[in-house]
Amino acid sequence: MMRMLIVGAGSTGGYFGGRLAQAGRDVTFLVRPARAEKLRATGLQIVSPHGDFTLTPQLVTADAIEAPYDAILLTVKGYSLDQALDDLAPAVGPETMILPVLNGMKHVDALAARFGAPAVVGCVCKVATFIDDDGRIVQLNKMHDLAYGELNGESSARTARLDQAMQGARFDARLSPTIERQMWEKWVLLASLGGITCLMRGPIGEIAAAPGGIQFAEGLLDEVVAVVTAAGHAPSEEFLTATRPLLAQQGSSLTSSMYRDLIKGHPVEVEQILGDLLARARTLGVATPLLATAYTHLSIYQNRLSPH
């Protein structure tokens, strides 16, 4: 049986790892001592439209990893990546697959630099979850999709084994030959939705109802698409056809995870989602005034939380 390590037992790692453990897979969660103590006391609790459940998870802290794992699902926030790489290093062996579900693409370079490019397997998740005041993982809707595959699009024996382990684990699992494009497309959506809702401080429906709101949303999306296209990763027409109306829909309650973190006074992934994209735009000579404004706005917020 494939041995899997889930780095982080937060809303994303806890959900997918919990589903895998519920399905009988060999899953261990790499957590901080405080989170380990909480989980040992209460169990891993998931509240979901697909059915609530509680399980007693296998846990390990960084100082107690004794051997490499077959697959590592990396689910930390971007601003915690450096520490996470140090923590998980003892779990990486010559055959280990690392599946990151972080936002943006900057982490791919960091993982390749630390563990070698062959260790990295592309991965994209779509799930809306949060941790409530009682420490439970709450799923907001029925969507729970995990896609993975070789970044070069080729078939491989290792991803076939991974797919076999993922199937039947009570979420939608897909082995994808276009995973790299999907990762870039998710970044387009996150940067656009995050920039729009955070800069305007409201959900899509309120922005669409405001004077100039739809034009602003469309303009920011166009800037983001221009950057990734110039970088050689143009989104598919199918993706753009679905995304454009999504970001300008009247009455929509849609927000971004970055906006929800902002409203709660939590740190936001401004560098990973907006800053890295803006840096690429400048290198490529693509003008992005709206993206730059959103980045400056959120940088002010972030600097108030952790002044340098």
Number of C-alpha atoms within 10 A of each C-alpha: 8 15 15 26 26 27 27 21 26 22 22 25 22 25 26 24 27 29 21 21 20 18 15 10 18 16 23 21 23 27 21 16 13 8 17 19 13 12 21 13 10 14 17 22 22 24 18 16 12 14 7 12 14 14 15 15 21 15 21 19 16 18 9 10 15 10 10 19 23 20 24 27 21 23 25 22 17 20 14 11 17 12 10 20 17 11 18 21 14 16 19 19 15 12 13 21 22 25 23 23 26 23 22 24 19 15 17 17 12 15 20 14 10 12 17 12 15 15 19 21 24 26 25 24 23 14 19 17 23 18 17 11 7 8 18 21 25 19 22 13 12 12 16 19 14 19 23 27 27 21 19 12 14 11 13 11 8 17 18 13 12 19 18 14 19 24 15 13 19 15 19 15 19 17 21 22 18 17 22 22 17 22 23 21 23 20 23 29 22 19 28 28 26 23 29 29 25 24 18 18 16 18 21 26 21 19 25 20 15 10 9 10 18 19 13 17 23 16 18 22 24 16 21 25 23 19 25 21 13 15 13 8 17 16 18 11 9 8 14 16 10 10 17 15 12 16 25 21 17 15 13 16 11 16 19 22 19 23 23 19 14 18 12 9 12 14 18 22 24 23 19 20 26 26 21 15 25 22 14 15 22 12 11 13 11 16 15 19 13 20 25 18 13 23 24 16 15 23 18 11 18 19 11 11 13 8 8 5
